[in-house]
Amino acid sequence: MKYYFAPMEGITNYVYRNSHNAIYKGIDQYYMPFIAPHHHHHLKTRESSDINPANNQNIDVMPQILSKNAEDVIYTLRQLMELGYGEVNLNLGCPSPTVTKKNKGSAMLDDLDNLDVYLDTIFMASPGLKISLKTRIGYQDTSKLDALISLYNKYPIDKLIVHPRTGIQMYKGSVDLAAFDAFYKDIKAPLVYNGDIKTIADIKAIEQKYPKLEGMMLGRGLIARPYLIDEYTTGQKETLERFERFIKSLEAGLRETLKYDKDVLFKLKELWAHMYIMFDHSKKPLKHLRKAQNLEDYHKALDEMLECGINNSEEI
């Protein structure tokens, strides 16, 4: 079983990935936040920095592309190949309304004829390049599930990552394991499960239910507990000392790459919206972290949070 770190826009850039990879073990590959190609074919500065091999040394990464235009995807694939990448992931799963209202991401699952043309154009133009897909089980509902599986089976997909919710569900409600069962039974490509993996018990449950999976992808659960896969694969419980090294390494990296302290503070606050669950009695220090107006305030609140002690229980 392989373990993949899901991309999270605004969080898992190369600064985060390198800090995490230096301290925590067990992740086989880190997926990058998506590149969104434009017709002018110039990548944003942020995107160029994130995929720059110099910023991803000694770490296995996967670039991801989100676009509804096959020609824009093909141009970007060639740019990535020139940088030395031999595999790319196409995002057909993003449920964000800012994406789906443009008929991108999971919204593309509503028109399977158009999706077929899209995939055919890309695969025909990209021989020798490994292409994986990240998908939902449908956009509005699962009425096209069987047709979607048949469509994917037409193509030499390197691996298929399935989040068993519809696009309009976002991250609400329960995952639809019955729909995932259909992929597990009928899909030809190596299959990766993604969705609601927050504890070691969750990991074990998915592995036991689907023993032939190629891998498992974790996102929000791993942001919340960055040690989760390390603990599962090594048995090592998280320590305060190790977590402090991680959060300080991350802050140092953000300070090196961001111009203003306020931007560093914003990124750290964004992380703590997830990570507070690691700590006992974290309500008060979390409130102080959220109210911090500068890095000095942040460090005082951080010390308060660390004094709470890490909760190594399985409950979230």
Buried (B, 14 or more C-beta within 10 A) or exposed (E): BBBBBBBBEEBBBBBBBBBBBEBBEBBEBBBBBBBBBEEEEEBEEEBBBBBEEEBBEEBEBBBBBBBBBBBBBBBBBBBBBEEEBEBBBBBBBBBBEEBBEEEBBBBBBBBBEEBBEBBEBBBEBBEEBBBBBBBBBBBBEBEBBEEBBEBBEEBEBBBBBBBBBBBBBEEEEEBBBEBBEBBBEEBEBBBBBBBBBBBBEBBEEBBEEBEEBBBBBBBBBBBBBBBBBBBBBEEBEBEEEBBEBBBEBBBEBBBEBBEEBEEBBEBBBEBBBBBBBBBEEBEEBBEBBEEBEEBEBBEBBBEBBBEBEBBEEEEE
